[in-house]
Amino acid sequence: MELQRLTALEDLDLSWTNVTGIGIRHLRSLKHLTDLELQGMTISVEDVASLAELKQLSYLVLDACDIADEAMGKLSDLQGLSSLFLDGTNLGDGGLAELVTLQKLEQLDISNTNVTLTGLLELNKLPRLADLWLGGMMLNDESLTAISSLKQLELLDLTRSEEHTSELQSRRNLVCRLLL
């Protein structure tokens, strides 16, 4: 991949391309890269380990990527990450538990994933989390209680989520904008 020559590059979108793991691994030479979008790709644990070398990365989109929970431990090395989008991935509770070490995380999209109540309870460990997307998830009273404990939320997106509207309206202590 010839992009490695663009050493001043700060923002890169390779979504829905045919870039392979070898190409992803070349990205680690882009030391100024802060924003990276890789939607719709297959990403191995080794690829994520390469991405973890991009210490200045603050914005990462992996929506619709075929990425294993095991790779999330490598993402946790990106301590400067403030925005992470994992919509439509195979993310589960174990992978989410790995991500709670990202203490600067302000935006998190875990819509259409395999996260359950167990994972939602982990979100309390993210003190700066302001924007949370949970679209397409099955939510019950227990999961809504877990979400309502996130007092710092400014945006909560429950688009296409089941069983949420009447319960959330009755929770006066949840301050957020609902994107229904």
C-alpha positions as CSV (number, residue, x, y, z in Angstrom):
1,M,0.0,0.0,0.0
2,E,1.5,3.3,-1.1
3,L,-0.4,5.4,1.6
4,Q,2.5,4.9,4.0
5,R,4.3,7.6,2.1
6,L,1.7,10.2,3.2
7,T,3.4,10.7,6.5
8,A,1.4,13.9,7.4
9,L,-2.0,12.3,6.9
10,E,-4.3,12.9,9.8
11,D,-7.7,11.5,8.5
12,L,-8.2,8.4,6.4
13,D,-11.3,6.5,5.3
14,L,-10.8,3.1,3.8
15,S,-14.4,1.9,4.4
16,W,-15.8,-0.8,2.1
17,T,-12.6,-1.2,0.2
18,N,-10.7,-4.3,-0.6
19,V,-7.7,-3.4,1.6
20,T,-6.4,-6.5,3.3
21,G,-4.7,-7.1,6.6
22,I,-1.3,-6.5,4.9
23,G,-2.5,-3.0,3.9
24,I,-3.9,-2.3,7.4
25,R,-0.6,-3.2,8.9
26,H,1.1,-0.6,6.7
27,L,-1.0,2.1,8.3
28,R,1.2,1.9,11.5
29,S,3.7,4.2,9.7
30,L,1.2,7.0,9.6
31,K,2.3,8.6,12.9
32,H,0.0,11.7,12.6
33,L,-3.2,9.7,11.9
34,T,-6.0,10.7,14.3
35,D,-9.1,9.7,12.5
36,L,-9.5,6.3,10.8
37,E,-12.5,4.6,9.2
38,L,-12.4,0.9,8.2
39,Q,-16.1,0.0,7.8
40,G,-17.0,-3.3,6.3
41,M,-13.7,-5.0,6.4
42,T,-12.3,-8.2,7.9
43,I,-9.9,-7.3,10.6
44,S,-7.7,-9.9,12.4
45,V,-6.2,-9.7,15.9
46,E,-2.9,-9.0,14.2
47,D,-4.4,-6.1,12.2
48,V,-5.7,-4.6,15.4
49,A,-2.3,-5.0,17.0
50,S,-0.9,-2.9,14.2
51,L,-3.6,-0.2,14.7
52,A,-2.8,-0.1,18.4
53,E,0.6,1.3,17.4
54,L,-1.2,4.5,16.2
55,K,-1.1,6.1,19.6
56,Q,-2.4,9.4,18.4
57,L,-5.6,7.8,17.1
58,S,-8.6,9.5,18.7
59,Y,-11.5,8.5,16.3
60,L,-11.9,4.9,15.0
61,V,-14.8,3.5,13.0
62,L,-15.0,-0.3,12.6
63,D,-18.7,-0.6,11.8
64,A,-19.8,-3.8,10.0
65,C,-16.3,-5.2,10.4
66,D,-15.7,-8.9,10.9
67,I,-13.7,-8.5,14.1
68,A,-13.4,-10.9,17.0
69,D,-13.9,-10.1,20.7
70,E,-10.3,-11.2,21.2
71,A,-9.1,-8.2,19.2
72,M,-10.7,-5.7,21.7
73,G,-7.9,-6.3,24.1
74,K,-5.5,-4.8,21.5
75,L,-7.8,-1.8,21.0
76,S,-7.5,-1.1,24.6
77,D,-3.9,0.0,24.0
78,L,-5.3,3.1,22.2
79,Q,-5.5,5.1,25.4
80,G,-6.1,8.4,23.4
81,L,-9.2,7.1,21.8
82,S,-12.2,9.3,22.4
83,S,-14.6,7.9,19.7
84,L,-15.2,4.2,18.9
85,F,-17.8,2.9,16.5
86,L,-18.5,-0.9,16.5
87,D,-22.0,-1.0,15.0
88,G,-22.8,-4.4,13.5
89,T,-19.7,-6.2,14.7
90,N,-19.4,-9.4,16.7
91,L,-18.7,-7.5,19.9
92,G,-19.8,-9.3,23.0
93,D,-19.6,-8.7,26.7
94,G,-16.0,-10.0,26.9
95,G,-14.8,-7.6,24.3
96,L,-16.6,-4.7,25.8
97,A,-15.0,-5.5,29.2
98,E,-11.6,-5.1,27.5
99,L,-12.6,-1.6,26.2
100,V,-13.5,-0.1,29.6
101,T,-9.8,0.7,30.1
102,L,-10.3,3.5,27.4
103,Q,-10.8,6.2,30.0
104,K,-10.9,9.0,27.5
105,L,-13.7,7.4,25.5
106,E,-16.6,9.9,25.0
107,Q,-18.4,8.3,22.1
108,L,-19.3,4.6,21.8
109,D,-21.5,2.9,19.3
110,I,-22.3,-0.7,20.1
111,S,-25.5,-0.9,18.1
112,N,-26.4,-4.3,16.6
113,T,-23.8,-6.2,18.6
114,N,-24.0,-9.2,21.0
115,V,-23.6,-7.1,24.1
116,T,-26.0,-8.0,26.9
117,L,-26.8,-6.7,30.4
118,T,-23.5,-7.9,31.6
119,G,-21.7,-5.7,29.1
120,L,-23.9,-2.7,29.7
121,L,-23.0,-2.8,33.4
122,E,-19.3,-2.4,32.4
123,L,-20.1,1.0,30.9
124,N,-20.1,2.6,34.3
125,K,-16.3,2.3,34.2
126,L,-16.2,4.9,31.4
127,P,-16.4,8.2,33.2
128,R,-16.3,10.5,30.1
129,L,-18.8,8.5,28.1
130,A,-21.2,11.2,26.8
131,D,-22.7,9.7,23.6
132,L,-23.9,6.1,23.4
133,W,-25.5,4.3,20.6
134,L,-27.4,1.0,21.4
135,G,-29.6,0.7,18.3
136,G,-31.1,-2.7,17.4
137,M,-30.6,-4.1,20.9
138,M,-33.1,-5.9,23.1
139,L,-33.4,-3.9,26.2
140,N,-35.4,-4.8,29.3
141,D,-35.9,-3.2,32.7
142,E,-32.5,-4.3,34.0
143,S,-30.6,-3.0,31.0
144,L,-32.5,0.3,31.2
145,T,-31.5,0.6,34.8
146,A,-27.9,0.0,33.9
147,I,-28.1,2.7,31.2
148,S,-29.9,5.2,33.5
149,S,-26.9,5.0,35.9
150,L,-24.8,6.7,33.3
151,K,-25.6,10.2,34.5
152,Q,-23.0,11.9,32.3
153,L,-24.8,10.8,29.0
154,E,-25.7,13.6,26.7
155,L,-26.9,11.5,23.8
156,L,-28.5,8.1,23.8
157,D,-29.6,6.5,20.6
158,L,-32.0,3.5,20.9
159,T,-33.1,3.4,17.3
160,R,-34.7,0.1,16.4
161,S,-34.3,-1.1,20.0
162,E,-37.1,-3.2,21.5
163,E,-39.1,-2.5,24.6
164,H,-37.7,0.9,25.6
165,T,-39.9,3.9,25.0
166,S,-42.4,3.8,27.9
167,E,-39.8,2.7,30.4
168,L,-37.3,5.5,29.5
169,Q,-40.0,8.2,29.6
170,S,-40.7,7.3,33.2
171,R,-37.1,7.7,34.2
172,R,-36.7,11.3,35.2
173,N,-33.1,11.0,36.2
174,L,-31.9,10.1,32.7
175,V,-30.7,13.2,30.9
176,C,-30.3,12.5,27.2
177,R,-31.6,13.2,23.7
178,L,-33.4,10.2,22.3
179,L,-32.9,9.6,18.6
180,L,-36.0,7.4,17.9
